[in-house]
Amino acid sequence: MSIYLLKITIEIVATPLIYKIVSLLKKTEGEDYYDVRTNFNPFAGFRDIG
């Protein structure tokens, strides 16, 4: 049980730090990618089946 709590604590502490680092990198590099016109629906190919 103590290993589980240790892992959870590390995640709780690290997550905000990682988000700040990623945000800083995006600002510094001036790049942030978005998927425009990309359909992530796994069932999109099954629309014609009825």
Sequence and secondary structure as in RCSB ss.txt:
>XXXX:A:sequence
MSIYLLKITIEIVATPLIYKIVSLLKKTEGEDYYDVRTNFNPFAGFRDIG
>XXXX:A:secstr
 HHHHHHHHHHHHHHHHHHHHHHHHHHHHT     TT    TTGGGTT  
